Amino acid sequence: MPNNSARLIAHNAICSIVLEKQSLSESLFPNDEAEISFAKSLVFGSIRFYHHLNDIITPRLKKPLEKKNLDLHCLLVLGAYQIIYTDISRHAAINETVEIAKFIEKPWAKGFINAILRSIDRDQKVINESTHYSHPSWLVKNIKRDHPGSYENIFLENNRKAPMSIRIHPSINREEFQKKLQKQNISSQVSDIAPQALIISEAVNVLELPDFKNGSCYVQDISAQLAAQLISPEKGDYILDACCAPGGKTTHLAELCPEADVIALDSDKVRIKKVYENISRLKIKNVTVLEGDATSKDWWDKKLFDKILIDAPCTGTGVIRRHPDIKLLRKIKDISQVTKTQTKILENLWSLLKPGGLMVYATCSILKDENENQIIEFLSRFKDARNEEIEIAWGEGTIGKQQLPEHSYDGFYYAKLSKKQ
């Protein structure tokens, strides 16, 4: 492994995301390398600003790269990110990135990479003075249409690093836990709207959190923590958490009311394993996990639910700051596909809800077709459905509430529907 192993690791990960369409996940990084933290920062930054960097690089190419050499484009993205967006010395950013060409068995490209990166460095002032949202054009168009007064701030927030928020177990006093964090030099802030939430000032390894292994807390954005609050589980409730993996909202429901009976449903075998892991760590006793498709009834035992939470599949456009690869992996065609699935889930699960029951619909999207428009259409078709006001000082809207991404909150949408008796 070369001295600049972090850049080699980062380049491999960027190629996996850009060329092989893999998700940006822990699996892209080896477990035994000392420079993983630096490598991750390079990957997240390069992917976060990929569209801007691509538009800087492309005009500087005399001709398009052949398919077999597209890994060199990823190398240029890595180098350009360091030059434009970091305080890494220009010497290191250029020279050590150029050296990667040798380790990917393309030493002939060193001069080419060097020339392009030095050209970018020379033009840095002009580049920095130009406006670029660094989002795909289809997403820019959709966000501008749906949020004409807020789109610039959305793009700005999407290109920032997300804060780390945790949910403290309800048996633990939040202020006492905050003091424990402070003793470990971990500063935090309480949330006004989520009674168990703390916002960690600087992200830390979860194992640094007091008693994490024994279930003291769960890493979860404040917006997502509101789901269980809206369901408000009570003793004797029979509750369905549909599309539940990895189990954040499931475990929250179970923690808030151990006397409720929670059914956790998901169709993804791999992700269901995470649900079991989280249930085990948090010592949850009142959850039954089922593998099943929320658009069908073949898993259902014919017993109607008092409350249903639908954590609906979506484009994830509200959590881009956490998952910048969404900007590369999502396509405009995904919107119509995902809205069709959402419609099927809503229609199917509505029939499993008791008269007088409550359904909460949630997405981590900011696109109206997946959110407000979806619920308006549902209400027009199901006359026994009634929109309930969400009385939380979070988000805006009358048919559900839409929170746009901002420092303390991921972009999220909730609708609360009751079934007439």
C-alpha positions as CSV (number, residue, x, y, z in Angstrom):
1,M,0.0,0.0,0.0
2,P,1.5,3.4,-0.9
3,N,2.1,6.2,1.6
4,N,-1.0,8.0,0.3
5,S,-3.2,4.9,0.9
6,A,-6.2,7.0,1.9
7,R,-6.3,8.5,-1.6
8,L,-6.1,5.0,-3.2
9,I,-8.9,3.8,-0.9
10,A,-10.9,6.9,-1.7
11,H,-10.4,6.4,-5.5
12,N,-11.5,2.8,-5.4
13,A,-14.7,3.8,-3.5
14,I,-15.5,6.7,-5.9
15,C,-15.1,4.3,-8.9
16,S,-17.5,1.8,-7.2
17,I,-20.1,4.5,-6.8
18,V,-19.7,6.4,-10.1
19,L,-18.9,3.5,-12.4
20,E,-20.5,0.5,-10.7
21,K,-23.5,2.3,-9.2
22,Q,-22.8,0.9,-5.7
23,S,-24.2,2.8,-2.6
24,L,-21.9,4.8,-0.5
25,S,-21.6,2.4,2.5
26,E,-19.1,1.1,5.0
27,S,-18.5,-2.0,2.8
28,L,-16.5,0.3,0.4
29,F,-13.9,0.8,3.0
30,P,-11.5,-1.8,4.4
31,N,-11.6,-2.4,8.2
32,D,-7.9,-2.5,9.0
33,E,-6.6,0.7,7.5
34,A,-5.4,3.6,9.7
35,E,-6.4,6.3,7.2
36,I,-10.0,5.4,6.8
37,S,-11.3,8.6,8.3
38,F,-9.4,10.7,5.8
39,A,-10.4,8.4,3.0
40,K,-14.1,8.7,3.9
41,S,-13.9,12.5,4.0
42,L,-12.4,12.5,0.5
43,V,-15.1,10.1,-0.8
44,F,-18.1,12.0,0.8
45,G,-16.7,15.3,-0.4
46,S,-16.0,14.1,-3.9
47,I,-19.5,12.5,-4.3
48,R,-21.2,15.5,-2.6
49,F,-19.8,17.9,-5.1
50,Y,-19.5,15.4,-8.0
51,H,-21.7,17.4,-10.4
52,H,-19.8,20.6,-9.9
53,L,-16.5,18.8,-10.2
54,N,-17.6,17.0,-13.4
55,D,-18.6,20.3,-15.0
56,I,-15.1,21.7,-14.1
57,I,-13.3,18.7,-15.5
58,T,-15.2,18.0,-18.7
59,P,-14.4,21.2,-20.6
60,R,-10.7,20.6,-19.9
61,L,-10.6,17.2,-21.7
62,K,-9.6,17.4,-25.3
63,K,-11.7,14.4,-26.0
64,P,-14.0,12.1,-23.9
65,L,-12.2,9.4,-22.1
66,E,-12.7,5.8,-23.3
67,K,-14.8,3.6,-21.2
68,K,-11.8,1.6,-20.0
69,N,-10.2,4.8,-18.7
70,L,-13.2,6.2,-16.8
71,D,-11.4,5.4,-13.6
72,L,-9.1,8.4,-14.6
73,H,-12.2,10.6,-14.6
74,C,-12.8,9.5,-11.0
75,L,-9.2,10.3,-10.2
76,L,-9.6,13.8,-11.6
77,V,-12.8,14.2,-9.4
78,L,-10.8,13.2,-6.4
79,G,-8.0,15.7,-7.2
80,A,-10.3,18.5,-8.1
81,Y,-12.3,18.1,-4.9
82,Q,-9.1,18.6,-2.8
83,I,-8.1,21.7,-4.8
84,I,-11.5,23.4,-4.8
85,Y,-13.2,22.3,-1.5
86,T,-10.4,21.5,1.0
87,D,-7.5,23.3,2.7
88,I,-5.1,20.4,1.7
89,S,-1.9,21.9,0.3
90,R,-2.0,22.2,-3.5
91,H,1.3,20.3,-3.7
92,A,-0.1,17.3,-1.8
93,A,-3.5,17.5,-3.5
94,I,-2.0,17.4,-7.0
95,N,1.2,15.3,-6.6
96,E,-0.2,12.6,-4.4
97,T,-3.3,12.3,-6.6
98,V,-1.2,12.0,-9.7
99,E,0.8,9.2,-8.1
100,I,-2.4,7.1,-7.8
101,A,-2.2,6.6,-11.6
102,K,0.8,4.4,-11.0
103,F,-1.0,2.2,-8.5
104,I,-4.0,1.6,-10.8
105,E,-1.5,0.5,-13.4
106,K,-1.9,3.6,-15.6
107,P,1.5,5.4,-15.2
108,W,1.2,6.7,-18.7
109,A,-1.7,9.0,-17.4
110,K,0.4,10.8,-14.8
111,G,1.2,13.8,-17.1
112,F,-2.4,14.0,-18.3
113,I,-3.8,14.0,-14.7
114,N,-1.1,16.5,-13.6
115,A,-2.0,18.9,-16.4
116,I,-5.7,18.9,-15.8
117,L,-5.4,19.4,-12.0
118,R,-2.9,22.3,-12.5
119,S,-5.3,23.9,-14.9
120,I,-8.0,23.7,-12.3
121,D,-5.7,25.1,-9.7
122,R,-4.9,28.1,-11.9
123,D,-8.6,28.8,-12.5
124,Q,-9.6,28.3,-8.9
125,K,-10.6,32.0,-8.3
126,V,-13.0,32.0,-11.3
127,I,-14.4,28.6,-10.3
128,N,-15.0,29.7,-6.7
129,E,-16.8,32.9,-7.9
130,S,-19.3,30.9,-10.1
131,T,-22.6,29.5,-8.8
132,H,-23.1,25.7,-9.0
133,Y,-25.7,23.7,-7.0
134,S,-23.9,20.4,-7.6
135,H,-27.1,18.5,-8.1
136,P,-28.3,16.7,-11.3
137,S,-30.4,18.9,-13.6
138,W,-33.6,16.8,-13.2
139,L,-33.4,17.2,-9.4
140,V,-32.6,21.0,-9.6
141,K,-35.7,21.4,-11.8
142,N,-38.0,19.4,-9.5
143,I,-36.8,21.1,-6.3
144,K,-37.2,24.6,-7.9
145,R,-40.7,23.7,-8.9
146,D,-41.8,22.3,-5.6
147,H,-40.0,24.8,-3.4
148,P,-39.6,28.1,-5.4
149,G,-38.8,30.2,-2.3
150,S,-36.5,27.7,-0.6
151,Y,-34.5,25.9,-3.3
152,E,-31.2,27.7,-2.8
153,N,-31.1,26.9,0.9
154,I,-32.1,23.3,0.1
155,F,-29.1,22.9,-2.2
156,L,-26.9,24.6,0.3
157,E,-28.0,22.3,3.1
158,N,-27.7,19.2,0.9
159,N,-24.1,20.0,0.3
160,R,-23.3,20.3,4.0
161,K,-22.3,17.6,6.4
162,A,-25.3,16.4,8.5
163,P,-25.2,16.6,12.3
164,M,-25.2,13.5,14.5
165,S,-28.4,13.2,16.6
166,I,-29.2,10.5,19.1
167,R,-32.3,9.3,20.8
168,I,-31.9,8.6,24.5
169,H,-33.8,5.6,26.0
170,P,-36.9,6.9,27.8
171,S,-35.8,5.2,31.0
172,I,-32.7,7.5,31.0
173,N,-32.8,11.2,32.0
174,R,-31.7,13.2,29.0
175,E,-29.9,15.9,31.0
176,E,-28.0,13.3,33.1
177,F,-26.9,11.6,29.9
178,Q,-25.8,14.9,28.5
179,K,-23.6,15.4,31.6
180,K,-22.0,12.0,31.0
181,L,-21.3,13.0,27.4
182,Q,-19.7,16.2,28.7
183,K,-17.4,14.3,31.0
184,Q,-16.1,12.6,27.8
185,N,-15.7,15.9,26.1
186,I,-18.7,15.3,23.9
187,S,-20.8,18.4,23.8
188,S,-24.5,18.3,22.8
189,Q,-27.7,20.3,22.6
190,V,-31.2,19.2,23.5
191,S,-34.1,19.4,21.0
192,D,-37.2,21.4,21.8
193,I,-39.5,19.1,19.8
194,A,-38.2,15.6,20.3
195,P,-38.1,14.9,24.1
196,Q,-35.4,12.2,23.9
197,A,-33.1,13.9,21.3
198,L,-29.6,15.2,21.7
199,I,-27.7,16.8,18.8
200,I,-24.0,16.0,19.1
201,S,-21.8,18.9,18.2
202,E,-19.1,16.8,16.5
203,A,-19.8,13.3,15.3
204,V,-18.2,10.5,17.3
205,N,-17.9,6.8,17.1
206,V,-21.0,5.2,18.6
207,L,-18.9,3.2,21.0
208,E,-17.8,6.4,22.6
209,L,-21.4,7.1,23.7
210,P,-22.0,6.1,27.3
211,D,-23.3,2.5,27.6
212,F,-24.2,2.4,23.9
213,K,-23.7,-1.4,23.7
214,N,-26.3,-1.9,26.4
215,G,-29.0,0.2,24.7
216,S,-28.6,3.6,26.2
217,C,-29.3,5.4,22.9
218,Y,-29.9,5.1,19.2
219,V,-28.4,7.2,16.4
220,Q,-31.4,8.9,14.7
221,D,-32.2,12.2,13.1
222,I,-34.6,14.4,15.0
223,S,-37.1,14.4,12.1
224,A,-37.2,10.6,12.2
225,Q,-37.7,10.6,15.9
226,L,-41.1,12.3,15.5
227,A,-42.7,9.2,13.9
228,A,-43.3,7.4,17.2
229,Q,-44.4,10.6,18.8
230,L,-47.1,11.0,16.1
231,I,-48.2,7.4,16.5
232,S,-48.3,7.9,20.3
233,P,-48.4,4.2,21.3
234,E,-50.7,3.3,24.2
235,K,-51.2,0.2,26.4
236,G,-52.9,-2.5,24.4
237,D,-52.3,-1.0,21.0
238,Y,-51.7,-3.4,18.1
239,I,-49.3,-1.4,15.9
240,L,-47.8,-2.1,12.4
241,D,-44.5,-0.6,11.4
242,A,-44.4,-1.2,7.7
243,C,-41.1,-1.0,5.8
244,C,-39.5,-1.0,9.2
245,A,-35.8,-1.7,8.5
246,P,-33.3,-1.0,10.1
247,G,-35.7,-0.6,13.0
248,G,-35.2,2.9,14.4
249,K,-38.8,3.8,14.5
250,T,-39.8,0.2,15.5
251,T,-37.6,0.3,18.6
252,H,-38.8,3.8,19.4
253,L,-42.5,2.7,19.4
254,A,-41.6,-0.3,21.5
255,E,-39.6,1.8,24.0
256,L,-42.3,4.4,24.4
257,C,-44.9,1.8,25.3
258,P,-43.7,-1.7,26.3
259,E,-47.4,-2.6,26.8
260,A,-48.1,-2.1,23.1
261,D,-47.7,-5.0,20.6
262,V,-45.6,-3.9,17.6
263,I,-45.4,-5.8,14.3
264,A,-42.3,-4.9,12.3
265,L,-42.7,-5.7,8.6
266,D,-40.0,-5.5,5.9
267,S,-39.3,-7.3,2.6
268,D,-35.6,-7.1,2.7
269,K,-33.9,-10.1,4.2
270,V,-30.5,-8.4,4.7
271,R,-32.0,-5.3,6.3
272,I,-34.2,-7.3,8.6
273,K,-31.0,-8.6,10.2
274,K,-30.4,-5.0,11.3
275,V,-33.8,-4.9,12.9
276,Y,-33.1,-8.0,15.0
277,E,-29.7,-6.5,16.0
278,N,-31.2,-3.2,17.1
279,I,-34.0,-5.0,19.0
280,S,-31.4,-7.1,20.8
281,R,-29.1,-4.2,21.7
282,L,-32.0,-2.1,23.0
283,K,-33.5,-5.1,24.9
284,I,-36.9,-4.8,23.2
285,K,-39.5,-7.5,24.2
286,N,-42.7,-6.3,22.5
287,V,-41.8,-6.5,18.8
288,T,-42.6,-9.3,16.3
289,V,-40.5,-9.1,13.1
290,L,-42.1,-10.4,9.9
291,E,-40.6,-10.7,6.4
292,G,-43.3,-9.5,4.0
293,D,-44.3,-7.1,1.3
294,A,-46.3,-4.1,2.4
295,T,-48.2,-4.1,-1.0
296,S,-49.6,-7.5,-0.3
297,K,-51.5,-9.3,2.5
298,D,-49.9,-12.8,2.4
299,W,-48.1,-12.1,5.7
300,W,-51.2,-10.8,7.5
301,D,-53.1,-12.9,10.2
302,K,-56.4,-11.1,9.6
303,K,-56.2,-9.1,12.8
304,L,-56.9,-5.4,12.2
305,F,-54.4,-2.8,13.5
306,D,-55.1,0.0,15.9
307,K,-52.3,2.1,14.4
308,I,-50.1,1.8,11.3
309,L,-46.8,3.6,10.6
310,I,-45.8,3.6,6.9
311,D,-42.1,4.5,6.5
312,A,-42.6,4.6,2.8
313,P,-40.0,3.9,0.2
314,C,-39.0,7.1,-1.4
315,T,-36.3,8.9,-3.4
316,G,-34.5,10.0,-0.2
317,T,-34.2,13.6,-1.5
318,G,-34.5,14.9,2.1
319,V,-31.4,13.0,3.3
320,I,-28.9,13.8,0.6
321,R,-26.6,15.5,3.1
322,R,-26.3,12.0,4.7
323,H,-26.3,10.0,1.5
324,P,-24.7,12.2,-1.2
325,D,-24.6,9.2,-3.6
326,I,-28.4,9.7,-4.0
327,K,-27.5,12.5,-6.4
328,L,-25.7,10.0,-8.7
329,L,-27.8,6.9,-8.1
330,R,-31.3,8.3,-8.4
331,K,-32.8,9.1,-11.8
332,I,-36.0,11.0,-12.7
333,K,-37.7,7.8,-13.7
334,D,-37.5,6.7,-10.0
335,I,-40.1,9.2,-9.0
336,S,-42.9,7.6,-10.9
337,Q,-41.8,4.1,-9.9
338,V,-41.6,5.0,-6.2
339,T,-44.9,6.9,-6.1
340,K,-46.7,3.9,-7.7
341,T,-45.3,1.7,-4.9
342,Q,-46.3,4.2,-2.2
343,T,-49.8,4.3,-3.6
344,K,-50.0,0.4,-3.5
345,I,-48.8,0.4,0.1
346,L,-51.2,3.0,1.2
347,E,-54.2,1.3,-0.4
348,N,-53.2,-2.1,0.9
349,L,-52.5,-1.2,4.5
350,W,-55.5,1.1,4.8
351,S,-57.7,-2.0,4.6
352,L,-55.8,-3.5,7.5
353,L,-56.6,-0.5,9.8
354,K,-59.5,-0.6,12.3
355,P,-62.3,1.9,11.9
356,G,-61.3,4.7,14.3
357,G,-57.6,3.8,13.8
358,L,-54.7,6.0,13.0
359,M,-52.2,5.8,10.1
360,V,-49.0,7.9,9.9
361,Y,-47.3,8.2,6.5
362,A,-43.7,9.2,6.4
363,T,-41.0,9.7,3.8
364,C,-37.5,11.2,3.9
365,S,-38.3,13.0,0.6
366,I,-38.9,16.7,-0.2
367,L,-40.7,16.1,-3.5
368,K,-44.4,16.9,-3.4
369,D,-45.4,14.0,-5.7
370,E,-44.2,11.6,-3.0
371,N,-45.7,13.5,-0.1
372,E,-48.5,16.1,-0.2
373,N,-49.7,15.2,-3.7
374,Q,-49.7,11.5,-2.8
375,I,-51.8,12.1,0.3
376,I,-54.2,14.5,-1.4
377,E,-54.8,11.9,-4.1
378,F,-55.3,9.2,-1.4
379,L,-57.9,11.3,0.5
380,S,-59.8,11.9,-2.7
381,R,-60.2,8.2,-3.3
382,F,-60.8,7.0,0.3
383,K,-63.8,8.8,1.7
384,D,-63.4,7.1,5.1
385,A,-60.0,8.8,5.5
386,R,-59.6,12.1,7.3
387,N,-56.5,14.3,7.4
388,E,-55.5,15.1,11.0
389,E,-53.6,18.2,11.9
390,I,-50.0,17.6,13.1
391,E,-49.5,19.8,16.1
392,I,-45.7,19.9,16.2
393,A,-43.6,23.1,15.7
394,W,-41.8,21.5,12.9
395,G,-42.3,21.8,9.1
396,E,-45.1,23.4,7.3
397,G,-48.3,22.5,5.4
398,T,-51.9,21.7,5.9
399,I,-52.1,18.2,4.3
400,G,-49.4,16.7,6.4
401,K,-46.2,18.6,7.3
402,Q,-43.1,19.0,5.1
403,Q,-39.7,19.8,6.8
404,L,-37.0,20.9,4.5
405,P,-33.4,20.1,5.3
406,E,-31.8,22.5,7.7
407,H,-29.1,22.1,10.3
408,S,-31.1,20.3,13.1
409,Y,-33.4,18.4,10.8
410,D,-33.3,16.1,7.8
411,G,-35.8,16.8,5.1
412,F,-38.9,14.7,6.0
413,Y,-42.7,14.5,5.4
414,Y,-45.4,13.3,7.7
415,A,-49.1,12.9,7.2
416,K,-51.5,11.8,9.9
417,L,-54.7,10.0,8.8
418,S,-57.6,8.7,10.8
419,K,-60.2,6.2,9.7
420,K,-63.8,7.1,10.2
421,Q,-65.9,4.7,12.2
